[in-house]
Amino acid sequence: MTNFIPYGKQTIDQEDIDSVVQTLQSDFLTTGPKIQEFEQSLAKYCDASYCVSVSNGTAALHLASLCLLEKNQKVLTTPNSFLATANSILYVNAKPVFIDIAKDGNIDLDLCEQELQRDSSIKALYAVSFSGNMLNQEKLQHLKETYNIKILEDNAHALGAKFDNIKAGSCANSDVSIFSFHPVKHMTTGEGGAITTNSKELYQKLLLLRGHGMIKTPNMKPWEYEMQELGFNYRITDIQCSLGLSQLKKLGGFIDKRVAIAKEYDKAFHNSIIKPLYTFDGKSSYHLYVVQVDFTKLTISKENLFIKMRKENIGLQLHYIPINKQPYYKSLGYGVEETPIMDKYYEECFSLPIYPTLTHSEQAYIISKLQEILK
Ligand SMILES: Cc1ncc(COP(=O)(O)O)c(C=O)c1O
């Protein structure tokens, strides 16, 4: 029996701790130099022109939505995400339109195109690079150019992912991209998030909205500040950014470990009833490793599998319950969309532990317990 193995967790070393301690001993715990340093490093890592860091990924989505959307506008989005993606559309009184997913768990961009052809009032697409698997950039480019829509890439799962030579967060075919630095993600700042963009105008608006919509310029009186928009306090701290800067240096190694774990799972499940959602093809940075099992062919249910694995100290997780089927969304009239692939996904899929410090023997233990219970 091993210690509990969760589906994901952070990797923190002495260098990270030292970097945070240094900031704690400095003059600035917040609104200091580490914030810009983190933003510049992240923008450079992603090949984006600008980056605004914020208190969490949900705040990033909210600020982006304030910039991209208007009241009552329709926005295509996926049911297969954490609640925050669609919620951010509701925050600004716009209207999510849920589209089915494709076999890899990402929103089906062909179905998005059909919907855009059918309904010219759709103004935007909020698409998630699910599990770390980047959205098809050729299709995104086609949709953006043909239908003149705003595109947000929710890359909370996909830091470090690449589609050909296009990096997640580079916004090559989108207006903005967002990230989350929650501890289960590729790198962490405790809580934290960021928005990248190549538009100076969007960048300036995002900065304004992050800090109460307030400006202070050199020609003002010493005590003066001016509120120009209704903004928020979505600031991240220097303490968090110093952790982020230290983590960013190790991100490449973290991703290599995740990819190695994914390849090991691919190998173990080859030609078995446990089917990887997709096998390694160099595009995913593997925030999640998702497998699919047809439980109708087995005597055990998915619920019992979760319970039995939990008794063996292994944490499985389900990413995600379809957002449109949540009670709140149903109360708004959602949940009736035709999403057969998402429905099947929800019945069959679950996520296995994957994080940089997962050891070879822990992974072998997970694989053997899973195979034993599903036999
Ligand atoms: C796809 C996706 N988008 C947005 C978020 C929100 O990020 P945060 O938890 O940092 O607010 C998450 C968090 O899990 C996520 O998985």
The ligand as an SDF file (V2000), in Angstrom:
LIG
                    3D

 16 16  0  0  0  0  0  0  0  0999 V2000
   -9.9970   24.8630  -18.3470 C   0  0  0  0  0  0  0  0  0  0  0  0
   -9.9820   25.7440  -17.1390 C   0  0  0  0  0  0  0  0  0  0  0  0
  -10.2770   27.0480  -17.2810 N   0  0  0  0  0  0  0  0  0  0  0  0
  -10.2750   27.8890  -16.2220 C   0  0  0  0  0  0  0  0  0  0  0  0
   -9.9600   27.4440  -14.9610 C   0  0  0  0  0  0  0  0  0  0  0  0
  -10.0160   28.4120  -13.8120 C   0  0  0  0  0  0  0  0  0  0  0  0
   -8.7680   28.6100  -13.2220 O   0  0  0  0  0  0  0  0  0  0  0  0
   -8.6130   28.9920  -11.6760 P   0  0  0  0  0  0  0  0  0  0  0  0
   -8.9050   27.7640  -10.8680 O   0  0  0  0  0  0  0  0  0  0  0  0
   -7.1720   29.4170  -11.5600 O   0  0  0  0  0  0  0  0  0  0  0  0
   -9.5500   30.0930  -11.3900 O   0  0  0  0  0  0  0  0  0  0  0  0
   -9.6350   26.1090  -14.7610 C   0  0  0  0  0  0  0  0  0  0  0  0
   -9.2950   25.6330  -13.4130 C   0  0  0  0  0  0  0  0  0  0  0  0
   -9.2740   24.5010  -13.0760 O   0  0  0  0  0  0  0  0  0  0  0  0
   -9.6480   25.2290  -15.8710 C   0  0  0  0  0  0  0  0  0  0  0  0
   -9.3440   23.9350  -15.7490 O   0  0  0  0  0  0  0  0  0  0  0  0
  1  2  1  0
  2  3  1  0
  2 15  2  0
  3  4  2  0
  4  5  1  0
  5  6  1  0
  5 12  2  0
  6  7  1  0
  7  8  1  0
  8  9  2  0
  8 10  1  0
  8 11  1  0
 12 13  1  0
 12 15  1  0
 13 14  2  0
 15 16  1  0
M  END
$$$$
